[in-house]
Amino acid sequence: MPAEQAHGGEPTVRDAISAPDAQGSPRRATRRFPRITRDTARPEGGGRARPGGAPAPARQWPMLVVLGAVALGLLLTALDVFRFGTLLIGAALLAGAVMRWILPSVGMLAVRSRFTDIATYGVLGLAIALLAMMAQPDPWLQIPFLKDTLHFTLNQ
């Protein structure tokens, strides 16, 4: 985008999508900064969770809490404590959904709109927690119709 000097020495940026009029000048001139992207909105709640002067980990504490709990869950799963590790992973995602719902700004935990983030974190966290409780041997949760469905599909 070519920049030109306008009144008072401020650069005027010609908008790339505005066609020139009959005299050759653009129909629309803006005072936007030419190197800043303006067409992608930040997710709602995507601001910093702490002020800009705070260190980076303090600004992103919601994301670090979720990632730390998931990492601990993966470590427990790798150390052969499968059920508790996967339950911790599911609980971490559910905690992320709750934080996304309650907190006004959650930093990088905000990916899409608030509704989409809450639905995604909630559904995945609930599914992982339910599957962990249904894992063999000695499941904590038994859903009878799932066993019947499995037998019906395998015997047909």
Summary of the structure (lengths in Angstrom):
residues: 156
radius of gyration: 25.7
end to end distance: 64.9
largest distance: 81.8
contacts: 398
relative contact order: 0.11
helix: 52%
strand: 7%
